[in-house]
Amino acid sequence: MIKKLLLGLVAVIAIILVVASFQSDDMNVTRSATIAAAPDATFKVVNDFRQWDAWSPWSKLDPNMKKTLEGPPEGVGAIYKWSGNNEVGEGNTRLILSEPSTKIGMKLEFVRPFAGSSDVEFTFAPEGSGTKVTWAMQSKKPFLGKVMGLFMDCEKMCGDQFSEGLANLGKVAAAPKP
């Protein structure tokens, strides 16, 4: 009886591993929102890591998260490092591209809970009296990520946080400046 249970368990694990091996190597998450602020105002909020706590969905997940900024205060070379609870983990984001009012590129490096890296891009396009902001992230999935993807929808999880962040960004960018 125990032998049959063990063989069944091995068979289930083998099936999971085989199915995972056929999953895509790429993870892509993209969300867009139209914000009631001009492209330059919206761009400035994203381009300046000093303003991220006001709109980033991850800042709310761990109010005690340790954050440090390195390099210039904004634009190419600016670095945002964080270390927090298990929901936010640890890592850094580096601005690698900053085209005023149109595009920001970042390199995102995770240390924990899982090591990995992603390319992140924000684009800003005039739309009506506001700005269409698109937040996109691309990365390669390690095999363990493919296995985990069979049991949880990482694209939806990240995408929901992107949507929340874009909604928050809209409030910050549209707020009157003193």
Contacts in CASP RR format, 6 or more apart in sequence:
PFRMAT RR
TARGET T0000
AUTHOR 0000-0000-0000
METHOD contacts of the structure
MODEL  1
MIKKLLLGLVAVIAIILVVASFQSDDMNVTRSATIAAAPDATFKVVNDFR
QWDAWSPWSKLDPNMKKTLEGPPEGVGAIYKWSGNNEVGEGNTRLILSEP
STKIGMKLEFVRPFAGSSDVEFTFAPEGSGTKVTWAMQSKKPFLGKVMGL
FMDCEKMCGDQFSEGLANLGKVAAAPKP
16 147 0 8 1.000
16 150 0 8 1.000
17 147 0 8 1.000
19 150 0 8 1.000
20 143 0 8 1.000
20 146 0 8 1.000
20 147 0 8 1.000
20 149 0 8 1.000
20 150 0 8 1.000
21 143 0 8 1.000
21 146 0 8 1.000
23 141 0 8 1.000
23 146 0 8 1.000
23 149 0 8 1.000
23 150 0 8 1.000
24 141 0 8 1.000
24 146 0 8 1.000
25 140 0 8 1.000
25 141 0 8 1.000
25 146 0 8 1.000
26 138 0 8 1.000
26 139 0 8 1.000
26 140 0 8 1.000
26 141 0 8 1.000
27 118 0 8 1.000
27 137 0 8 1.000
27 138 0 8 1.000
27 139 0 8 1.000
27 140 0 8 1.000
27 141 0 8 1.000
27 154 0 8 1.000
27 155 0 8 1.000
28 136 0 8 1.000
28 137 0 8 1.000
28 138 0 8 1.000
28 155 0 8 1.000
29 136 0 8 1.000
29 137 0 8 1.000
29 154 0 8 1.000
29 155 0 8 1.000
29 158 0 8 1.000
29 159 0 8 1.000
29 162 0 8 1.000
30 134 0 8 1.000
30 135 0 8 1.000
30 136 0 8 1.000
30 137 0 8 1.000
30 162 0 8 1.000
31 134 0 8 1.000
31 135 0 8 1.000
31 159 0 8 1.000
31 162 0 8 1.000
31 163 0 8 1.000
31 166 0 8 1.000
32 132 0 8 1.000
32 133 0 8 1.000
32 134 0 8 1.000
32 135 0 8 1.000
32 166 0 8 1.000
33 132 0 8 1.000
33 133 0 8 1.000
33 163 0 8 1.000
33 166 0 8 1.000
33 167 0 8 1.000
33 169 0 8 1.000
33 170 0 8 1.000
34 127 0 8 1.000
34 130 0 8 1.000
34 131 0 8 1.000
34 132 0 8 1.000
34 133 0 8 1.000
35 42 0 8 1.000
35 130 0 8 1.000
35 131 0 8 1.000
35 132 0 8 1.000
35 133 0 8 1.000
35 166 0 8 1.000
35 169 0 8 1.000
35 170 0 8 1.000
35 173 0 8 1.000
35 174 0 8 1.000
36 129 0 8 1.000
36 130 0 8 1.000
36 170 0 8 1.000
36 174 0 8 1.000
37 130 0 8 1.000
37 131 0 8 1.000
37 170 0 8 1.000
37 173 0 8 1.000
37 174 0 8 1.000
38 126 0 8 1.000
38 130 0 8 1.000
38 131 0 8 1.000
39 101 0 8 1.000
39 102 0 8 1.000
39 124 0 8 1.000
39 125 0 8 1.000
39 126 0 8 1.000
39 130 0 8 1.000
39 131 0 8 1.000
40 100 0 8 1.000
40 101 0 8 1.000
41 131 0 8 1.000
41 173 0 8 1.000
41 174 0 8 1.000
42 124 0 8 1.000
42 131 0 8 1.000
42 133 0 8 1.000
42 169 0 8 1.000
42 170 0 8 1.000
42 173 0 8 1.000
43 100 0 8 1.000
43 101 0 8 1.000
43 102 0 8 1.000
43 104 0 8 1.000
43 124 0 8 1.000
44 51 0 8 1.000
44 74 0 8 1.000
44 173 0 8 1.000
45 51 0 8 1.000
45 54 0 8 1.000
45 55 0 8 1.000
45 169 0 8 1.000
45 172 0 8 1.000
45 173 0 8 1.000
46 104 0 8 1.000
46 122 0 8 1.000
46 133 0 8 1.000
46 169 0 8 1.000
47 74 0 8 1.000
47 75 0 8 1.000
47 78 0 8 1.000
47 95 0 8 1.000
47 98 0 8 1.000
47 104 0 8 1.000
48 73 0 8 1.000
48 74 0 8 1.000
48 75 0 8 1.000
48 78 0 8 1.000
49 69 0 8 1.000
49 73 0 8 1.000
49 74 0 8 1.000
49 78 0 8 1.000
49 79 0 8 1.000
49 80 0 8 1.000
49 93 0 8 1.000
49 95 0 8 1.000
50 69 0 8 1.000
50 73 0 8 1.000
50 74 0 8 1.000
51 172 0 8 1.000
52 59 0 8 1.000
52 80 0 8 1.000
53 59 0 8 1.000
53 67 0 8 1.000
54 168 0 8 1.000
54 172 0 8 1.000
55 165 0 8 1.000
55 168 0 8 1.000
55 169 0 8 1.000
55 170 0 8 1.000
55 171 0 8 1.000
55 172 0 8 1.000
56 165 0 8 1.000
56 168 0 8 1.000
57 161 0 8 1.000
57 162 0 8 1.000
57 164 0 8 1.000
57 165 0 8 1.000
57 168 0 8 1.000
58 65 0 8 1.000
58 82 0 8 1.000
58 87 0 8 1.000
58 88 0 8 1.000
58 161 0 8 1.000
59 65 0 8 1.000
61 85 0 8 1.000
61 87 0 8 1.000
61 88 0 8 1.000
62 84 0 8 1.000
62 85 0 8 1.000
62 87 0 8 1.000
62 88 0 8 1.000
64 84 0 8 1.000
64 85 0 8 1.000
65 82 0 8 1.000
65 83 0 8 1.000
65 84 0 8 1.000
65 85 0 8 1.000
65 88 0 8 1.000
66 82 0 8 1.000
66 83 0 8 1.000
66 84 0 8 1.000
67 80 0 8 1.000
67 81 0 8 1.000
67 82 0 8 1.000
68 80 0 8 1.000
68 81 0 8 1.000
68 82 0 8 1.000
69 78 0 8 1.000
69 79 0 8 1.000
69 80 0 8 1.000
69 81 0 8 1.000
70 78 0 8 1.000
70 79 0 8 1.000
70 81 0 8 1.000
71 77 0 8 1.000
71 78 0 8 1.000
71 79 0 8 1.000
72 78 0 8 1.000
74 95 0 8 1.000
74 98 0 8 1.000
75 95 0 8 1.000
75 98 0 8 1.000
75 104 0 8 1.000
76 95 0 8 1.000
76 96 0 8 1.000
76 97 0 8 1.000
76 98 0 8 1.000
77 94 0 8 1.000
77 95 0 8 1.000
77 96 0 8 1.000
78 94 0 8 1.000
78 95 0 8 1.000
79 92 0 8 1.000
79 93 0 8 1.000
79 94 0 8 1.000
79 95 0 8 1.000
80 92 0 8 1.000
80 93 0 8 1.000
80 94 0 8 1.000
81 91 0 8 1.000
81 92 0 8 1.000
82 88 0 8 1.000
82 89 0 8 1.000
82 90 0 8 1.000
82 91 0 8 1.000
82 92 0 8 1.000
83 89 0 8 1.000
83 90 0 8 1.000
83 91 0 8 1.000
84 90 0 8 1.000
86 113 0 8 1.000
89 110 0 8 1.000
89 111 0 8 1.000
89 112 0 8 1.000
89 113 0 8 1.000
90 110 0 8 1.000
90 111 0 8 1.000
90 112 0 8 1.000
91 108 0 8 1.000
91 109 0 8 1.000
91 110 0 8 1.000
91 111 0 8 1.000
91 112 0 8 1.000
92 108 0 8 1.000
92 109 0 8 1.000
93 106 0 8 1.000
93 107 0 8 1.000
93 108 0 8 1.000
93 109 0 8 1.000
93 120 0 8 1.000
94 106 0 8 1.000
94 107 0 8 1.000
94 109 0 8 1.000
95 104 0 8 1.000
95 105 0 8 1.000
95 106 0 8 1.000
96 105 0 8 1.000
96 106 0 8 1.000
96 107 0 8 1.000
97 103 0 8 1.000
97 104 0 8 1.000
97 105 0 8 1.000
97 106 0 8 1.000
97 121 0 8 1.000
98 104 0 8 1.000
98 105 0 8 1.000
101 124 0 8 1.000
102 123 0 8 1.000
102 124 0 8 1.000
102 125 0 8 1.000
103 121 0 8 1.000
103 122 0 8 1.000
103 123 0 8 1.000
103 124 0 8 1.000
104 121 0 8 1.000
104 122 0 8 1.000
105 119 0 8 1.000
105 120 0 8 1.000
105 121 0 8 1.000
105 122 0 8 1.000
106 119 0 8 1.000
106 120 0 8 1.000
106 121 0 8 1.000
106 122 0 8 1.000
107 117 0 8 1.000
107 118 0 8 1.000
107 119 0 8 1.000
107 120 0 8 1.000
108 117 0 8 1.000
108 118 0 8 1.000
108 119 0 8 1.000
108 120 0 8 1.000
108 137 0 8 1.000
109 116 0 8 1.000
109 117 0 8 1.000
110 116 0 8 1.000
110 117 0 8 1.000
110 118 0 8 1.000
114 142 0 8 1.000
114 144 0 8 1.000
114 145 0 8 1.000
116 139 0 8 1.000
116 142 0 8 1.000
117 139 0 8 1.000
118 137 0 8 1.000
118 138 0 8 1.000
118 139 0 8 1.000
119 137 0 8 1.000
119 138 0 8 1.000
119 139 0 8 1.000
120 135 0 8 1.000
120 136 0 8 1.000
120 137 0 8 1.000
121 134 0 8 1.000
121 135 0 8 1.000
121 136 0 8 1.000
121 137 0 8 1.000
122 133 0 8 1.000
122 134 0 8 1.000
122 135 0 8 1.000
122 136 0 8 1.000
123 133 0 8 1.000
123 134 0 8 1.000
123 136 0 8 1.000
124 131 0 8 1.000
124 132 0 8 1.000
124 133 0 8 1.000
125 131 0 8 1.000
125 132 0 8 1.000
125 134 0 8 1.000
126 132 0 8 1.000
131 173 0 8 1.000
133 166 0 8 1.000
133 169 0 8 1.000
133 170 0 8 1.000
135 162 0 8 1.000
135 165 0 8 1.000
135 166 0 8 1.000
137 158 0 8 1.000
137 162 0 8 1.000
145 154 0 8 1.000
148 154 0 8 1.000
END
